[in-house]
Structures are given as C-alpha cells and as structure tokens.
Amino acid sequence: QVQLVESGGGLVQPGGSLRLSCAASGGILTDNRMGWYRQAPGEQRELVARITSAGATYHADSVKGRFTISRDSAKNTVYLQMNSLKPEDTAGYYCNLDFVRGGVWNTYWGQGIQVIVSS
C-alpha cells in the first residue's frame, strides 16, 4: 500500500520561507514522478512543481524563481523549498506520486498540508 506523508507547512510572513517534505512508502516503482499541487479555497487544484526519477523538473510560472523542487530517490522523498512567499501562495499543498504499472498510470495523493502566508 503506497502512502505519502507530508510535513513542513505552517504560518509564515510574506517574504519568508518554508520547506515541505513528502515521504513515500509502499510498493513504489523506481521509474516515477513526484510533485506538489496546491488548492486555495474556492479554487481548482493546480500543479506547482514536479520532478521525475531522472531528475527532470517542472515549475509553474507563478512560482518560478521562488520555489524549487528536489528529491532524494534513495529515501523516496520529495521536497519543495519555497522562498519569497506571497499571500497568494496560501493554500493546501498536496504531494502527488505517479508511476506506470502494467501499462496503467497509478496516482497517489498525500493528505495535504496547510501553508498560510500572512502578516
């Protein structure tokens, strides 16, 4: 059973930094991609950043230059370093894991973690 456990959220002032972590466990295939989505109240969930097992990354335009995704594949852990945080970054952040098994995409989600940017 695949499980994703997130940590590192909280309340931070504008301009501050936070680092989110997501540890995956269970029957995970080596060839996978991990990412972070976020969802603000009344808004759709959006992809923030993603990284493949080969290290290729994607960052949404809204966070480029401020957020950095990285991973420790040996630990099946993905990180999101968030700098220069803005109030509009306030949202629930969700860890995501995808991999293909038997020709079928398998997608897993963490429980979500709150990030609040406010003075």
BAPA-409060 format. One record per residue: residue number from 1; residue in three letters; x, y, z of N, C-alpha, C in turn. Coordinates in nm, 3 decimals, decimal comma. Last residue first. Layout:
N
<mimar seq="NUM" type="ALA" n_xx="X" n_yy="Y" n_zz="Z" ca_xx="X" ca_yy="Y" ca_zz="Z" c_xx="X" c_yy="Y" c_zz="Z"/>
...
END
This chain:
119
<mimar seq="119" type="SER" n_xx="0,078" n_yy="3,837" n_zz="0,735" ca_xx="0,147" ca_yy="3,917" ca_zz="0,836" c_xx="0,058" c_yy="3,933" c_zz="0,959"/>
<mimar seq="118" type="SER" n_xx="0,090" n_yy="3,517" n_zz="0,576" ca_xx="0,016" ca_yy="3,631" ca_zz="0,628" c_xx="0,100" c_yy="3,706" c_zz="0,731"/>
<mimar seq="117" type="VAL" n_xx="0,038" n_yy="3,227" n_zz="0,432" ca_xx="0,132" ca_yy="3,338" ca_zz="0,423" c_xx="0,056" c_yy="3,465" c_zz="0,461"/>
<mimar seq="116" type="ILE" n_xx="0,013" n_yy="2,898" n_zz="0,512" ca_xx="-0,055" ca_yy="3,026" ca_zz="0,526" c_xx="0,051" c_yy="3,136" c_zz="0,527"/>
<mimar seq="115" type="VAL" n_xx="-0,037" n_yy="2,578" n_zz="0,410" ca_xx="0,062" ca_yy="2,685" ca_zz="0,408" c_xx="-0,016" c_yy="2,816" c_zz="0,411"/>
<mimar seq="114" type="GLN" n_xx="-0,127" n_yy="2,255" n_zz="0,519" ca_xx="-0,161" ca_yy="2,396" ca_zz="0,503" c_xx="-0,036" c_yy="2,485" c_zz="0,504"/>
<mimar seq="113" type="ILE" n_xx="-0,131" n_yy="1,956" n_zz="0,331" ca_xx="-0,072" ca_yy="2,031" ca_zz="0,441" c_xx="-0,094" c_yy="2,180" c_zz="0,414"/>
<mimar seq="112" type="GLY" n_xx="-0,247" n_yy="1,628" n_zz="0,244" ca_xx="-0,248" ca_yy="1,773" ca_zz="0,231" c_xx="-0,192" c_yy="1,841" c_zz="0,354"/>
<mimar seq="111" type="GLN" n_xx="-0,222" n_yy="1,360" n_zz="0,228" ca_xx="-0,342" ca_yy="1,411" ca_zz="0,295" c_xx="-0,354" c_yy="1,563" c_zz="0,285"/>
<mimar seq="110" type="GLY" n_xx="-0,106" n_yy="1,266" n_zz="-0,103" ca_xx="-0,094" ca_yy="1,284" ca_zz="0,039" c_xx="-0,220" c_yy="1,346" c_zz="0,096"/>
<mimar seq="109" type="TRP" n_xx="-0,204" n_yy="1,037" n_zz="-0,360" ca_xx="-0,204" ca_yy="1,170" ca_zz="-0,301" c_xx="-0,175" c_yy="1,164" c_zz="-0,153"/>
<mimar seq="108" type="TYR" n_xx="-0,122" n_yy="0,861" n_zz="-0,663" ca_xx="-0,144" ca_yy="0,864" ca_zz="-0,518" c_xx="-0,130" c_yy="1,007" c_zz="-0,468"/>
<mimar seq="107" type="THR" n_xx="-0,187" n_yy="0,672" n_zz="-0,951" ca_xx="-0,171" ca_yy="0,805" ca_zz="-0,892" c_xx="-0,208" c_yy="0,801" c_zz="-0,744"/>
<mimar seq="106" type="ASN" n_xx="-0,074" n_yy="0,482" n_zz="-1,215" ca_xx="-0,117" ca_yy="0,478" ca_zz="-1,076" c_xx="-0,087" c_yy="0,612" c_zz="-1,014"/>
<mimar seq="105" type="TRP" n_xx="-0,150" n_yy="0,398" n_zz="-1,544" ca_xx="-0,100" ca_yy="0,500" ca_zz="-1,453" c_xx="-0,161" c_yy="0,479" c_zz="-1,314"/>
<mimar seq="104" type="VAL" n_xx="-0,067" n_yy="0,086" n_zz="-1,684" ca_xx="-0,171" ca_yy="0,171" ca_zz="-1,625" c_xx="-0,107" c_yy="0,272" c_zz="-1,531"/>
<mimar seq="103" type="GLY" n_xx="0,117" n_yy="-0,100" n_zz="-1,763" ca_xx="0,058" ca_yy="-0,016" ca_zz="-1,865" c_xx="-0,049" c_yy="0,079" c_zz="-1,814"/>
<mimar seq="102" type="GLY" n_xx="0,208" n_yy="-0,212" n_zz="-1,525" ca_xx="0,124" ca_yy="-0,292" ca_zz="-1,614" c_xx="0,053" c_yy="-0,209" c_zz="-1,720"/>
<mimar seq="101" type="ARG" n_xx="0,231" n_yy="0,103" n_zz="-1,395" ca_xx="0,246" ca_yy="-0,040" ca_zz="-1,361" c_xx="0,152" c_yy="-0,119" c_zz="-1,451"/>
<mimar seq="100" type="VAL" n_xx="0,376" n_yy="0,412" n_zz="-1,372" ca_xx="0,304" ca_yy="0,320" ca_zz="-1,459" c_xx="0,335" c_yy="0,177" c_zz="-1,416"/>
<mimar seq="99" type="PHE" n_xx="0,316" n_yy="0,662" n_zz="-1,119" ca_xx="0,401" ca_yy="0,569" ca_zz="-1,191" c_xx="0,313" c_yy="0,475" c_zz="-1,272"/>
<mimar seq="98" type="ASP" n_xx="0,313" n_yy="0,954" n_zz="-0,916" ca_xx="0,262" ca_yy="0,881" ca_zz="-1,032" c_xx="0,364" c_yy="0,779" c_zz="-1,079"/>
<mimar seq="97" type="LEU" n_xx="0,220" n_yy="1,136" n_zz="-0,634" ca_xx="0,313" ca_yy="1,035" ca_zz="-0,687" c_xx="0,244" c_yy="0,962" c_zz="-0,802"/>
<mimar seq="96" type="ASN" n_xx="0,202" n_yy="1,442" n_zz="-0,459" ca_xx="0,148" ca_yy="1,352" ca_zz="-0,560" c_xx="0,257" c_yy="1,259" c_zz="-0,610"/>
<mimar seq="95" type="CYS" n_xx="0,099" n_yy="1,647" n_zz="-0,188" ca_xx="0,203" ca_yy="1,568" ca_zz="-0,253" c_xx="0,137" c_yy="1,466" c_zz="-0,347"/>
<mimar seq="94" type="TYR" n_xx="-0,053" n_yy="1,957" n_zz="-0,166" ca_xx="-0,073" ca_yy="1,812" ca_zz="-0,173" c_xx="0,042" c_yy="1,747" c_zz="-0,249"/>
<mimar seq="93" type="TYR" n_xx="-0,139" n_yy="2,230" n_zz="0,032" ca_xx="-0,040" ca_yy="2,173" ca_zz="-0,060" c_xx="-0,047" c_yy="2,021" c_zz="-0,049"/>
<mimar seq="92" type="GLY" n_xx="-0,379" n_yy="2,478" n_zz="0,053" ca_xx="-0,343" ca_yy="2,344" ca_zz="0,095" c_xx="-0,250" c_yy="2,285" c_zz="-0,010"/>
<mimar seq="91" type="ALA" n_xx="-0,248" n_yy="2,818" n_zz="0,063" ca_xx="-0,327" ca_yy="2,708" ca_zz="0,005" c_xx="-0,298" c_yy="2,580" c_zz="0,082"/>
<mimar seq="90" type="THR" n_xx="-0,087" n_yy="3,111" n_zz="-0,026" ca_xx="-0,166" ca_yy="3,045" ca_zz="0,077" c_xx="-0,258" c_yy="2,942" c_zz="0,014"/>
<mimar seq="89" type="ASP" n_xx="0,025" n_yy="3,259" n_zz="-0,219" ca_xx="0,073" ca_yy="3,121" ca_zz="-0,209" c_xx="-0,003" c_yy="3,042" c_zz="-0,102"/>
<mimar seq="88" type="GLU" n_xx="-0,063" n_yy="3,514" n_zz="-0,183" ca_xx="-0,134" ca_yy="3,431" ca_zz="-0,282" c_xx="-0,082" c_yy="3,288" c_zz="-0,290"/>
<mimar seq="87" type="PRO" n_xx="0,125" n_yy="3,622" n_zz="-0,008" ca_xx="-0,007" ca_yy="3,582" ca_zz="0,043" c_xx="-0,083" c_yy="3,493" c_zz="-0,055"/>
<mimar seq="86" type="LYS" n_xx="0,443" n_yy="3,467" n_zz="-0,088" ca_xx="0,345" ca_yy="3,573" ca_zz="-0,103" c_xx="0,211" c_yy="3,528" c_zz="-0,045"/>
<mimar seq="85" type="LEU" n_xx="0,785" n_yy="3,395" n_zz="-0,015" ca_xx="0,643" ca_yy="3,359" ca_zz="-0,014" c_xx="0,554" c_yy="3,482" c_zz="-0,017"/>
<mimar seq="84" type="SER" n_xx="1,059" n_yy="3,357" n_zz="-0,069" ca_xx="0,988" ca_yy="3,479" ca_zz="-0,109" c_xx="0,838" c_yy="3,455" c_zz="-0,117"/>
<mimar seq="83" type="ASN" n_xx="1,062" n_yy="2,999" n_zz="-0,122" ca_xx="1,120" ca_yy="3,125" ca_zz="-0,077" c_xx="1,036" c_yy="3,242" c_zz="-0,126"/>
<mimar seq="82" type="MET" n_xx="1,033" n_yy="2,669" n_zz="-0,062" ca_xx="0,952" ca_yy="2,785" ca_zz="-0,100" c_xx="1,012" c_yy="2,910" c_zz="-0,038"/>
<mimar seq="81" type="GLN" n_xx="1,119" n_yy="2,360" n_zz="-0,167" ca_xx="1,173" ca_yy="2,477" ca_zz="-0,099" c_xx="1,100" c_yy="2,599" c_zz="-0,151"/>
<mimar seq="80" type="LEU" n_xx="0,993" n_yy="2,059" n_zz="-0,139" ca_xx="0,959" ca_yy="2,183" ca_zz="-0,207" c_xx="1,011" c_yy="2,298" c_zz="-0,121"/>
<mimar seq="79" type="TYR" n_xx="1,099" n_yy="1,721" n_zz="-0,194" ca_xx="1,100" ca_yy="1,845" ca_zz="-0,116" c_xx="1,052" c_yy="1,960" c_zz="-0,204"/>
<mimar seq="78" type="VAL" n_xx="1,038" n_yy="1,373" n_zz="-0,161" ca_xx="1,044" ca_yy="1,492" ca_zz="-0,244" c_xx="1,031" c_yy="1,615" c_zz="-0,155"/>
<mimar seq="77" type="THR" n_xx="1,172" n_yy="1,050" n_zz="-0,117" ca_xx="1,125" ca_yy="1,174" ca_zz="-0,056" c_xx="1,141" c_yy="1,288" c_zz="-0,153"/>
<mimar seq="76" type="ASN" n_xx="1,295" n_yy="0,798" n_zz="-0,128" ca_xx="1,160" ca_yy="0,820" ca_zz="-0,184" c_xx="1,095" c_yy="0,944" c_zz="-0,125"/>
<mimar seq="75" type="LYS" n_xx="1,552" n_yy="0,778" n_zz="-0,056" ca_xx="1,457" ca_yy="0,786" ca_zz="0,055" c_xx="1,313" c_yy="0,799" c_zz="0,005"/>
<mimar seq="74" type="ALA" n_xx="1,674" n_yy="0,776" n_zz="-0,298" ca_xx="1,707" ca_yy="0,666" ca_zz="-0,206" c_xx="1,607" c_yy="0,661" c_zz="-0,090"/>
<mimar seq="73" type="SER" n_xx="1,595" n_yy="1,017" n_zz="-0,407" ca_xx="1,533" ca_yy="0,894" ca_zz="-0,456" c_xx="1,560" c_yy="0,776" c_zz="-0,364"/>
<mimar seq="72" type="ASP" n_xx="1,514" n_yy="1,303" n_zz="-0,300" ca_xx="1,613" ca_yy="1,206" ca_zz="-0,258" c_xx="1,554" c_yy="1,070" c_zz="-0,293"/>
<mimar seq="71" type="ARG" n_xx="1,449" n_yy="1,599" n_zz="-0,493" ca_xx="1,412" ca_yy="1,469" ca_zz="-0,439" c_xx="1,536" c_yy="1,393" c_zz="-0,395"/>
<mimar seq="70" type="SER" n_xx="1,295" n_yy="1,924" n_zz="-0,536" ca_xx="1,409" ca_yy="1,833" ca_zz="-0,540" c_xx="1,365" c_yy="1,699" c_zz="-0,480"/>
<mimar seq="69" type="ILE" n_xx="1,184" n_yy="2,239" n_zz="-0,650" ca_xx="1,153" ca_yy="2,101" ca_zz="-0,615" c_xx="1,279" c_yy="2,018" c_zz="-0,627"/>
<mimar seq="68" type="THR" n_xx="1,162" n_yy="2,566" n_zz="-0,542" ca_xx="1,248" ca_yy="2,467" ca_zz="-0,604" c_xx="1,209" c_yy="2,328" c_zz="-0,555"/>
<mimar seq="67" type="PHE" n_xx="1,029" n_yy="2,895" n_zz="-0,591" ca_xx="1,015" ca_yy="2,759" ca_zz="-0,538" c_xx="1,111" c_yy="2,666" c_zz="-0,613"/>
<mimar seq="66" type="ARG" n_xx="1,118" n_yy="3,122" n_zz="-0,729" ca_xx="1,091" ca_yy="3,130" ca_zz="-0,585" c_xx="1,086" c_yy="2,992" c_zz="-0,520"/>
<mimar seq="65" type="GLY" n_xx="1,155" n_yy="3,070" n_zz="-0,995" ca_xx="1,248" ca_yy="3,163" ca_zz="-0,932" c_xx="1,228" c_yy="3,176" c_zz="-0,782"/>
<mimar seq="64" type="LYS" n_xx="0,812" n_yy="3,009" n_zz="-1,041" ca_xx="0,948" ca_yy="3,004" ca_zz="-1,096" c_xx="1,035" c_yy="3,111" c_zz="-1,033"/>
<mimar seq="63" type="VAL" n_xx="0,550" n_yy="3,027" n_zz="-0,971" ca_xx="0,647" ca_yy="3,001" ca_zz="-0,863" c_xx="0,791" c_yy="2,995" c_zz="-0,912"/>
<mimar seq="62" type="SER" n_xx="0,398" n_yy="3,072" n_zz="-1,195" ca_xx="0,370" ca_yy="3,153" ca_zz="-1,077" c_xx="0,471" c_yy="3,135" c_zz="-0,964"/>
<mimar seq="61" type="ASP" n_xx="0,470" n_yy="2,874" n_zz="-1,375" ca_xx="0,520" ca_yy="3,010" ca_zz="-1,394" c_xx="0,505" c_yy="3,095" c_zz="-1,268"/>
<mimar seq="60" type="ALA" n_xx="0,563" n_yy="2,568" n_zz="-1,212" ca_xx="0,462" ca_yy="2,658" ca_zz="-1,267" c_xx="0,519" c_yy="2,799" c_zz="-1,277"/>
<mimar seq="59" type="HIS" n_xx="0,831" n_yy="2,365" n_zz="-1,304" ca_xx="0,778" ca_yy="2,459" ca_zz="-1,206" c_xx="0,676" c_yy="2,547" c_zz="-1,275"/>
<mimar seq="58" type="TYR" n_xx="0,973" n_yy="2,047" n_zz="-1,343" ca_xx="0,879" ca_yy="2,146" ca_zz="-1,397" c_xx="0,835" c_yy="2,232" c_zz="-1,280"/>
<mimar seq="57" type="THR" n_xx="1,269" n_yy="1,849" n_zz="-1,405" ca_xx="1,177" ca_yy="1,926" ca_zz="-1,322" c_xx="1,086" c_yy="2,016" c_zz="-1,405"/>
<mimar seq="56" type="ALA" n_xx="1,432" n_yy="1,537" n_zz="-1,403" ca_xx="1,374" ca_yy="1,647" ca_zz="-1,482" c_xx="1,267" c_yy="1,717" c_zz="-1,399"/>
<mimar seq="55" type="GLY" n_xx="1,524" n_yy="1,317" n_zz="-1,264" ca_xx="1,565" ca_yy="1,449" ca_zz="-1,219" c_xx="1,512" c_yy="1,565" c_zz="-1,301"/>
<mimar seq="54" type="ALA" n_xx="1,432" n_yy="1,069" n_zz="-1,308" ca_xx="1,556" ca_yy="1,105" ca_zz="-1,377" c_xx="1,604" c_yy="1,244" c_zz="-1,340"/>
<mimar seq="53" type="SER" n_xx="1,196" n_yy="1,070" n_zz="-1,178" ca_xx="1,302" ca_yy="0,992" ca_zz="-1,116" c_xx="1,436" c_yy="1,018" c_zz="-1,183"/>
<mimar seq="52" type="THR" n_xx="1,083" n_yy="1,414" n_zz="-1,203" ca_xx="1,083" ca_yy="1,273" ca_zz="-1,240" c_xx="1,197" c_yy="1,201" c_zz="-1,167"/>
<mimar seq="51" type="ILE" n_xx="0,886" n_yy="1,652" n_zz="-1,036" ca_xx="1,020" ca_yy="1,603" ca_zz="-1,067" c_xx="1,012" c_yy="1,454" c_zz="-1,099"/>
<mimar seq="50" type="ARG" n_xx="0,697" n_yy="1,956" n_zz="-1,030" ca_xx="0,703" ca_yy="1,812" ca_zz="-1,045" c_xx="0,847" c_yy="1,774" c_zz="-1,079"/>
<mimar seq="49" type="ALA" n_xx="0,478" n_yy="2,208" n_zz="-0,893" ca_xx="0,609" ca_yy="2,162" ca_zz="-0,939" c_xx="0,609" c_yy="2,010" c_zz="-0,943"/>
<mimar seq="48" type="VAL" n_xx="0,202" n_yy="2,272" n_zz="-0,897" ca_xx="0,303" ca_yy="2,371" ca_zz="-0,858" c_xx="0,440" c_yy="2,332" c_zz="-0,914"/>
<mimar seq="47" type="LEU" n_xx="-0,108" n_yy="2,231" n_zz="-1,041" ca_xx="0,026" ca_yy="2,177" ca_zz="-1,030" c_xx="0,124" c_yy="2,289" c_zz="-1,000"/>
<mimar seq="46" type="GLU" n_xx="-0,406" n_yy="2,299" n_zz="-0,855" ca_xx="-0,312" ca_yy="2,329" ca_zz="-0,963" c_xx="-0,176" c_yy="2,268" c_zz="-0,935"/>
<mimar seq="45" type="ARG" n_xx="-0,750" n_yy="2,271" n_zz="-0,796" ca_xx="-0,616" ca_yy="2,225" ca_zz="-0,761" c_xx="-0,524" c_yy="2,247" c_zz="-0,882"/>
<mimar seq="44" type="GLN" n_xx="-0,950" n_yy="2,569" n_zz="-0,814" ca_xx="-0,914" ca_yy="2,434" ca_zz="-0,857" c_xx="-0,773" c_yy="2,399" c_zz="-0,811"/>
<mimar seq="43" type="GLU" n_xx="-1,090" n_yy="2,744" n_zz="-0,526" ca_xx="-1,012" ca_yy="2,735" ca_zz="-0,649" c_xx="-0,989" c_yy="2,589" c_zz="-0,687"/>
<mimar seq="42" type="GLY" n_xx="-1,207" n_yy="2,761" n_zz="-0,281" ca_xx="-1,284" ca_yy="2,806" ca_zz="-0,395" c_xx="-1,212" c_yy="2,797" c_zz="-0,528"/>
<mimar seq="41" type="PRO" n_xx="-0,896" n_yy="2,791" n_zz="-0,120" ca_xx="-1,042" ca_yy="2,782" ca_zz="-0,105" c_xx="-1,113" c_yy="2,839" c_zz="-0,226"/>
<mimar seq="40" type="ALA" n_xx="-0,633" n_yy="2,646" n_zz="-0,323" ca_xx="-0,683" ca_yy="2,752" ca_zz="-0,235" c_xx="-0,835" c_yy="2,739" c_zz="-0,226"/>
<mimar seq="39" type="GLN" n_xx="-0,416" n_yy="2,390" n_zz="-0,360" ca_xx="-0,556" ca_yy="2,426" ca_zz="-0,380" c_xx="-0,596" c_yy="2,529" c_zz="-0,275"/>
<mimar seq="38" type="ARG" n_xx="-0,138" n_yy="2,246" n_zz="-0,533" ca_xx="-0,197" ca_yy="2,329" ca_zz="-0,427" c_xx="-0,339" c_yy="2,365" c_zz="-0,464"/>
<mimar seq="37" type="TYR" n_xx="0,099" n_yy="1,978" n_zz="-0,568" ca_xx="-0,014" ca_yy="2,056" ca_zz="-0,615" c_xx="-0,060" c_yy="2,145" c_zz="-0,499"/>
<mimar seq="36" type="TRP" n_xx="0,410" n_yy="1,843" n_zz="-0,637" ca_xx="0,328" ca_yy="1,917" ca_zz="-0,541" c_xx="0,220" c_yy="1,992" c_zz="-0,617"/>
<mimar seq="35" type="GLY" n_xx="0,537" n_yy="1,513" n_zz="-0,726" ca_xx="0,510" ca_yy="1,655" ca_zz="-0,742" c_xx="0,429" c_yy="1,713" c_zz="-0,628"/>
<mimar seq="34" type="MET" n_xx="0,720" n_yy="1,261" n_zz="-0,893" ca_xx="0,659" ca_yy="1,313" ca_zz="-0,772" c_xx="0,640" c_yy="1,463" c_zz="-0,787"/>
<mimar seq="33" type="ARG" n_xx="0,729" n_yy="0,976" n_zz="-1,099" ca_xx="0,741" ca_yy="1,120" ca_zz="-1,085" c_xx="0,665" c_yy="1,162" c_zz="-0,961"/>
<mimar seq="32" type="ASN" n_xx="0,932" n_yy="0,683" n_zz="-1,161" ca_xx="0,811" ca_yy="0,753" ca_zz="-1,118" c_xx="0,832" c_yy="0,902" c_zz="-1,127"/>
<mimar seq="31" type="ASP" n_xx="1,082" n_yy="0,396" n_zz="-1,153" ca_xx="1,054" ca_yy="0,496" ca_zz="-1,256" c_xx="0,922" c_yy="0,565" c_zz="-1,221"/>
<mimar seq="30" type="THR" n_xx="1,052" n_yy="0,223" n_zz="-0,934" ca_xx="1,167" ca_yy="0,314" ca_zz="-0,941" c_xx="1,142" c_yy="0,427" c_zz="-1,040"/>
<mimar seq="29" type="LEU" n_xx="0,731" n_yy="0,194" n_zz="-0,778" ca_xx="0,825" ca_yy="0,160" ca_zz="-0,882" c_xx="0,934" c_yy="0,266" c_zz="-0,893"/>
<mimar seq="28" type="ILE" n_xx="0,638" n_yy="0,113" n_zz="-0,451" ca_xx="0,664" ca_yy="0,220" ca_zz="-0,546" c_xx="0,763" c_yy="0,172" c_zz="-0,650"/>
<mimar seq="27" type="GLY" n_xx="0,464" n_yy="-0,003" n_zz="-0,224" ca_xx="0,507" ca_yy="-0,064" ca_zz="-0,350" c_xx="0,527" c_yy="0,038" c_zz="-0,460"/>
<mimar seq="26" type="GLY" n_xx="0,581" n_yy="0,205" n_zz="0,048" ca_xx="0,492" ca_yy="0,106" ca_zz="-0,011" c_xx="0,547" c_yy="0,055" c_zz="-0,143"/>
<mimar seq="25" type="SER" n_xx="0,611" n_yy="0,565" n_zz="0,077" ca_xx="0,643" ca_yy="0,428" ca_zz="0,116" c_xx="0,542" c_yy="0,333" c_zz="0,054"/>
<mimar seq="24" type="ALA" n_xx="0,741" n_yy="0,895" n_zz="0,065" ca_xx="0,658" ca_yy="0,790" ca_zz="0,007" c_xx="0,705" c_yy="0,654" c_zz="0,054"/>
<mimar seq="23" type="ALA" n_xx="0,733" n_yy="1,206" n_zz="0,215" ca_xx="0,798" ca_yy="1,075" ca_zz="0,215" c_xx="0,700" c_yy="0,970" c_zz="0,165"/>
<mimar seq="22" type="CYS" n_xx="0,782" n_yy="1,533" n_zz="0,157" ca_xx="0,684" ca_yy="1,427" ca_zz="0,135" c_xx="0,759" c_yy="1,296" c_zz="0,122"/>
<mimar seq="21" type="SER" n_xx="0,814" n_yy="1,865" n_zz="0,287" ca_xx="0,870" ca_yy="1,732" ca_zz="0,259" c_xx="0,757" c_yy="1,633" c_zz="0,239"/>
<mimar seq="20" type="LEU" n_xx="0,868" n_yy="2,213" n_zz="0,237" ca_xx="0,778" ca_yy="2,100" ca_zz="0,250" c_xx="0,851" c_yy="1,971" c_zz="0,216"/>
<mimar seq="19" type="ARG" n_xx="0,991" n_yy="2,489" n_zz="0,389" ca_xx="1,032" ca_yy="2,371" ca_zz="0,312" c_xx="0,935" c_yy="2,258" c_zz="0,341"/>
<mimar seq="18" type="LEU" n_xx="0,958" n_yy="2,843" n_zz="0,357" ca_xx="0,917" ca_yy="2,715" ca_zz="0,416" c_xx="0,972" c_yy="2,604" c_zz="0,328"/>
<mimar seq="17" type="SER" n_xx="1,019" n_yy="3,191" n_zz="0,418" ca_xx="1,047" ca_yy="3,065" ca_zz="0,351" c_xx="0,990" c_yy="2,947" c_zz="0,430"/>
<mimar seq="16" type="GLY" n_xx="0,891" n_yy="3,529" n_zz="0,361" ca_xx="0,955" ca_yy="3,422" ca_zz="0,434" c_xx="0,970" c_yy="3,296" c_zz="0,351"/>
<mimar seq="15" type="GLY" n_xx="0,738" n_yy="3,709" n_zz="0,229" ca_xx="0,882" ca_yy="3,718" ca_zz="0,212" c_xx="0,959" c_yy="3,607" c_zz="0,280"/>
<mimar seq="14" type="PRO" n_xx="0,489" n_yy="3,719" n_zz="0,481" ca_xx="0,528" ca_yy="3,745" ca_zz="0,341" c_xx="0,678" c_yy="3,769" c_zz="0,331"/>
<mimar seq="13" type="GLN" n_xx="0,536" n_yy="3,472" n_zz="0,742" ca_xx="0,512" ca_yy="3,609" ca_zz="0,697" c_xx="0,550" c_yy="3,623" c_zz="0,550"/>
<mimar seq="12" type="VAL" n_xx="0,363" n_yy="3,163" n_zz="0,788" ca_xx="0,487" ca_yy="3,237" ca_zz="0,763" c_xx="0,451" c_yy="3,377" c_zz="0,714"/>
<mimar seq="11" type="LEU" n_xx="0,247" n_yy="2,863" n_zz="0,924" ca_xx="0,222" ca_yy="3,006" ca_zz="0,905" c_xx="0,355" c_yy="3,078" c_zz="0,889"/>
<mimar seq="10" type="GLY" n_xx="0,282" n_yy="2,544" n_zz="0,753" ca_xx="0,262" ca_yy="2,631" ca_zz="0,867" c_xx="0,234" c_yy="2,774" c_zz="0,827"/>
<mimar seq="9" type="GLY" n_xx="0,457" n_yy="2,234" n_zz="0,664" ca_xx="0,373" ca_yy="2,351" ca_zz="0,641" c_xx="0,363" c_yy="2,439" c_zz="0,765"/>
<mimar seq="8" type="GLY" n_xx="0,602" n_yy="2,002" n_zz="0,715" ca_xx="0,673" ca_yy="2,127" ca_zz="0,691" c_xx="0,588" c_yy="2,249" c_zz="0,667"/>
<mimar seq="7" type="SER" n_xx="0,504" n_yy="1,697" n_zz="0,544" ca_xx="0,538" ca_yy="1,774" ca_zz="0,663" c_xx="0,599" c_yy="1,907" c_zz="0,620"/>
<mimar seq="6" type="GLU" n_xx="0,324" n_yy="1,405" n_zz="0,434" ca_xx="0,376" ca_yy="1,540" ca_zz="0,413" c_xx="0,410" c_yy="1,604" c_zz="0,548"/>
<mimar seq="5" type="VAL" n_xx="0,341" n_yy="1,088" n_zz="0,313" ca_xx="0,330" ca_yy="1,163" ca_zz="0,437" c_xx="0,401" c_yy="1,297" c_zz="0,420"/>
<mimar seq="4" type="LEU" n_xx="0,182" n_yy="0,844" n_zz="0,132" ca_xx="0,257" ca_yy="0,968" ca_zz="0,121" c_xx="0,233" c_yy="1,048" c_zz="0,248"/>
<mimar seq="3" type="GLN" n_xx="0,185" n_yy="0,497" n_zz="0,056" ca_xx="0,148" ca_yy="0,606" ca_zz="0,147" c_xx="0,240" c_yy="0,725" c_zz="0,124"/>
<mimar seq="2" type="VAL" n_xx="0,072" n_yy="0,207" n_zz="-0,103" ca_xx="0,151" ca_yy="0,329" ca_zz="-0,113" c_xx="0,097" c_yy="0,433" c_zz="-0,016"/>
<mimar seq="1" type="GLN" n_xx="0,085" n_yy="-0,118" n_zz="0,000" ca_xx="0,000" ca_yy="0,000" ca_zz="0,000" c_xx="0,089" c_yy="0,124" c_zz="0,000"/>
END
